[in-house]
Amino acid sequence: MAEPLLSVVIPVRDEAAHLPATIHALLAALDGSGFNAELLVVDDGSSDGSADAVRASADGRIPLTVVRRSGEGRFEARRAGLEAATGELALLLDARVRLEPDALSFLYERVTRGETVWNGDVHVDSESPFGVFWSLLAELAWPDYFDNPRTTSFGEQEFDRFPKGTTCFLAPRELLLSAFAAFQTHYRDARLANDDTPILRAVAAHTRIRISPQFACSYAPRTSLGRFFRHAIHRGTVFVDGHGTPESRFFPVVAAFFPLSAALVLATLRRPAVAPAAVVACGLAAAAYGLQAGRSRRELEVLATVTPLYAVGHGLGMWRGAFELLRGSTAR
């Protein structure tokens, strides 16, 4: 058998419920695409039979390797998968991501032209308020692309103006391994670090990253209240690690957040009515921003009601990130 051209690396932890749909969509996208592929699933300490769910779904239709880890986090899981892979190209894919049927056929044609670095066009697949919110968050943060989805590319200079992430990302495996080797975090615990922005920024410094609505996938978000709030806290923590440097266009947000949030807490302690007023103001400001961006009534309602909850979680996460920065500097 020829060496696989494409190694698909999926890190998992307790994702048995989502993996069948992810694997089936992957196999459908590979069928007739031109890619000769292998699948590497890195089980990072699952307790729900995630590896068995993958084996049952793959059903021998693709060479499968299961790499066992003991809960070191997504960054180390992905690196272990890349190190175990044999393909020239690697597709990083999350356990909740379903590729569109023609995504890999489009990619194969472009790869044969030498265009080997691609970020997936990710659509959040949920009608719940939390799912709608995650979709809005991306679309409002990166209007340069989402206002006009098209096949384009971005480099280091435009990096923060385009959506990107290791949720669905294709690149030469050696380039990814190099970026992973150079990865540094300010945190002592890499599980809390921003494990994609620095890696992709390093890739963008080497070559332009392409994106297209034809290399598309859907993502199944966390939609329960508890999981949404925990994920918001995590997003805040990694935000500080990934954007707490001057080269990020979000650095002014990080710098301004801490004194402003501290002042808000002090004001609330002196006058408790400040807290509900701040919640209402946050929701109204988010809805006003959505209104000027032309969002629908349903989306405006989601922005008004969910944004305050997300802001609280994200803010707590950013303070957690500040604490991790202090721990990291103390360790050094």
PEWO-V212063 format. One line per field, one symbol per residue. psi: psi as a letter, one per 40 degrees, with the letter a starting at -180 (. if undefined). A space follows every 50 residues. Layout:
psi->???
//
This chain:
psi->hihhdhhhhhhihffdddddddddddddddhedehhiihhhhhgfieefd ddddddddfeehhhhhhhiffeiddddddddddeieidihhhhieehhii dedddddddddeeegehhhihhhhgieidddddddddddddgddddeghi haiiaddedeeiiiiedghhihdddddddddehiieidhedeiheddddd ddddddiihiiieegiiihhiheiddddddddddddddddddefidehee ddddddddddddddddddddgdeddddddddddddddddddeefiidddd ddddddddddddddddddddddddddddddd.
//
